[in-house]
């Protein structure tokens, strides 16, 4: 992967930035702060690196054509995210948010501990492998911290969920607050021997020989069913007589959701009470006998019982729309001075696509 990433860097430098002067080209000023071509390319390489880590075939990015295609796919989002992050960072600084030395050191200690890099030399080697300096890491962590805090204070903390909104969600998503009916069963399978020329589980061949084998298996299954109905232990019978792998566990299956069973089998079992045994049923492999061990009916939480779950799900639905509305507001209030028309066109096209109207939500006044 390192060779591929190195090739990406060379491609970006050679194909997209032919000189040192171009590398430091300013693409845009946002409220007076600049975004350079170097920063954009660094983000492109980082995103492509992540794609490689997510099991994208290295062969997909081994040719210039494929690499350019990948860059065309990721660049619009990168450009928008870069400007949005800068706007949020500027807002965070207005609010006085920053990462202190003690907080940074505490985060570093956690990173080292989680990655088993408590030795300083090993930690620095890991940073170098990622192409980072300690200053780069601090800048990245501070950006994440400020971005998260601004979102929480100015966006997510203001999302309110009205009672009628919660009840509407509850009414429209009943299955999310229900536990399915579960069944625990035991089985005994009496297999019909395969006739020459067929495989176990296939429909039996025609002829007197196959009929005789089927009748023999059916008679055996009926005899075992009578023994179980007379009180003989079903689990012991399964262990001794069944041809199913479940015999090792006394024929036990489950608990399983009712919905996992074939409709015809659901109909049979849901009419039974625990302890009852089915008649032998023909399956592709032979004759199956089932005993219902336990059954739990579907249970649905009341609205009050599910209130916290409902709030979490409605909040999850609303958060992305609220965040996008907040970012649109920051963009509209910003002074954005474009120095590269190609990047400007990419940005404007991407923001139009992201700015489709989102459902209105109720927010607490600031």
N, C-alpha and C positions, 0 to 999 in steps of 0.2 A: 504493500500500500504506500510506503514511503516513496518508492520510485514513481508511482502514479501521481502522488501529490506534488513531488518535485517537478514532474512533467507539466502539471497544471500551472505551477508558478512560472515556469519557463514560457509556457504558452501565453499566459497573461502578459508577461513582461515583453515577449517578442511580438505577439500578435496584436495586442491591444495597447501597448505602451512602449513605443520604439525608442524613447529617449528619456533621460533623467528629467528633462524639462516637462515632458508630458506626464511623467509619473506624479509630479507635484502640482499638476493642473488643478485649479479650484473648479469644482463642478457647480456648487451652489452656496450661497450665503443664507443662513436662516437666523433672522434677528441678529445679524452681524457675525455669527459664528460660521466658520467654513466647513465644508465637506470636500475632501480632496479625492482625486482619482485613486490615489494610493489606498485610502480608507475603503473605497468601494471594492477595489481588487482584493484587499485583505479579507473582506467579508465574503466575496465570491469564493475565494480559496477555502475559507472556513466552512462554508455551506457545502461545497463539493466534497470536502473531507468527511463531513457528516454523512453525506450520501454514500460514500464508500463504506463507512462503518455500519450503515444500515443495509448491508448485503446487496447493494447495487453492484452488478458485475463490473469488474475493472475493465473488461473488454468494451463495455458500453462507452467508456470515456477514453479509450486508447487512441482514437482517431480524431483529427482536428474537426471533422464534420460533426461527430457525436458530441465533442466537447463544446463546440459553438452552440449546438442545439440545447445542451444542458444549461449553458450560460444564459441563453435567451429565455429559458423557462424560469430560472431563479432570479434573474436581475430585477424584474419589476418589483417583486416582493421585497428584495433587499433594499432597493432605492426608497420605497415607501417606509419600510421599517426604520431605515437609517434616519430619515427626517423626523418621523414620529418619535423615535427615541430621543432625538436631540430636543424636540419641543417639550417632551415630558421632563427631560433632565433640566431644562431651563426653568420649567414651572417648579420643579422640586427645589431648585436652588433659591427661587423666589420665596418659597415656603421655609427655607432654612435647613433643608435636609442635607446631611453629609455623613460620610463614614469616618468616625474617629479612629485614632490609632488603636485603642483598646478593643473596639469592635472588630477591626480588621485582624488584629492578632488572634482574637477568639475564633474567628472564622477560619483563619489559617490552621490553627490547632485542630479544629474539627476536620478540615480537609485532609490534613496529614494523618490523623487517626483513622478516618474512614478508608483511606487508600493505603494504609500501612506504610506511610512515608515519614515517620517521625525523625529519621535521620536527615539532617539538613542537606547533606550531599545528595542523597537519593531524591529529596524533594526538588532540589535545583535541577537535577538531571531530568526529572519528569517534566518540569516546566520547559526546559530546553527542547525536549523531544516534541512538545506541543508548539514550539516556536514562540514561547512567552517569556517575558521577564517578570520579576516580582512587581514592578510598576504597572505592567500590562494587566497582570492579574488583579491588582488592587483597583485599577480603573474599571475593569469589567465587573468586579463584585460591587463596586459602588454604584455603577450604572444599574445593575440589577436591583440593588436595594432601593435606590431612589425611585426607579420605575415602579416597583412593587408598592412602595408606600404611597406614591401619588395616586396610583390606581385605587388602592384601598380607601384612601381618605376622600378623594374627589369623585370617584365613580362608584365602586362597589358599596362603600359605606352609605351611599345615598339611595340605593335601590330599596324600594318599599314594595311589599307584596300585599295587595288588598285582599280582604276576606273573600269577595266574590271571585277574584282571580284564582285564589287557592281552591275554592269549591269547584270552579269550572274545570281546573286541571284534574282534580280528584274524580269528577264525574266522567271525564273523557279518557282517563287512564286507569280503570279499575284493576286491571291485571297487575299493575305495578305495586299494588298494596294488598295482593292476595297471595296466599301460599296454596299451591296446587294440592289436589287430593293425592295422597300417597298410598301405595299398596306394598305390602310385604307378602311374598308368596313362596311356596316351595313347589318344585316340579319333579316329576319322574318321567323319563323318556324311554319308551320301549321301541327300539329301532327296528325297522323292517329291513332285513338283510338285502343287500344289493343283488340283483339278478345279473348274471354274466352279460357284459356289454353295457352296463349302466354304472353310474357312480352313486355313492350314498347321497341322498338329498335330491336326486333326480326323480321325475315321475317314473313309476314302475313300468317295466316292459309288459306288453300284453301276453296273456297265456295262462294256462292253469298253474304253472309253477309259481308265478308271481302272485297270483290270487291266493294260493295256499300259504305262501310266506306272509302275506298281509293278514290273512285270517288267523294265522298262528300268533302273530304279534298282537293283534287286537284281543284275542282270547287271553293272552298273558296279561295285557294291560287291564282288562276287566277283572281278572282274578286278583291282581295287586290292588286295584281300586276297592274291591270288596274287603280285602284284608285291612286296608286303611280305615274304611268306614266302620269296620267291626272293632276298631280301637287299637290296632297295631300301630306302632310309632312310625309316622310318615317319614321322618328324617332318616331313621334306620333303614326303611324300605328303599328310600332314594339312594342311600349309600351302597346298598347291596344289589339293587336291580337296575338303576337308571343308567342310560348310555350318555347322559349329558355331562359336560365338565362340572356342572354344579353339584354332582354327586359327592365331590370331595368336601362340600360344605353342607351335606344333608339336603341338597336340592334347593338351598336358600337363594332367593333372588330379591334384592331390594334392601331398604325401601326405594321404590321407583315412582316417578310421577305417573299418574294415570295417562297423561297426554303422550307418554313415550310408548304406550302399547297400541297395537293395531285396533282400529275401531270395533271390530267384531269381538276381540278379546276384552276390550273395555266393557262392552255391553254385558258379557257373561259375568265378569268379576264384580261389577258394580251392583249386580243384583244379589250377590252372595253376602253372607255374614262370616266373620272370622270363625275358622274351624271347619267350614264347609269345604267339600271336595268336588271337583268337576267330574263328569263322565269322561272317559278317554276321548281325546279329540285328535283327529288325523292332521298331521303336519307333513311337510315334505320328507322328513326323516323317519317318521313312524307315528306312534301314538303317545300323546302327552297327557299326563294327569296333573292337575294343579290343586294345591290346597291354599286357601286364603288364610294367612297367618294374622294379618292386621290391616286395618284400613283407617285412614284419617280423612275426614271430609275437608273440602276446600274451605279455607278460613280467610275472611276479608277484614282488614283493619277498619275501624270506624274512622270518620274524618278526623275526630279529635286524637285518636291514637296515632294517626299517620301525619299529623300536622307538621312535625319537624321534617319528615321525609319530603312532604309536598313542598315546603318552603325551600329546601335544598334543590329540588328539581326545577322549580320555577325560577329560582335565582340563577341556576346554571343556564337556563334558556335565555335569560335576559342580559346576562353579563356581557356577552360579546357585542350585542347591539348597543348597550349603553357605552361600552368602551369606544366603539366606532363613532358614536355621536360625539363623545368627548374629544376624540382626536380630530374630528372634522371641525369642531369649535376652535381648537388650538390652531389648526391650519388656517382657518379663516381670519384669525387675529394676528397671524405671523406676517412678518415682512420677509418674503422669500425672493431672493435675487438670483436668477438663473444665469450661469456662465457657460452652460453647455446645452444647446437646443435639443440634441438627441436624448440626453438624460431627462430633460424637461418633458419631452413628448412621452417617454416611458412612464414617468411619474404621473402625469395627468391622465393617461390612459388607465393606469392601475388604480388610481384613486376613484375614477369614475366607476370602475367595475365594483369597487368595494363600497361605494356610497349608495347602493340601492336602498330605498326606504325600508327602515326596520319598524316593527310594531312599537307604538307609543307605550311608555311605561310610567308608572307613578313614582316620583322621587320626592324625598323630603326636601324642603327648601333649604338653601345654604344660609 
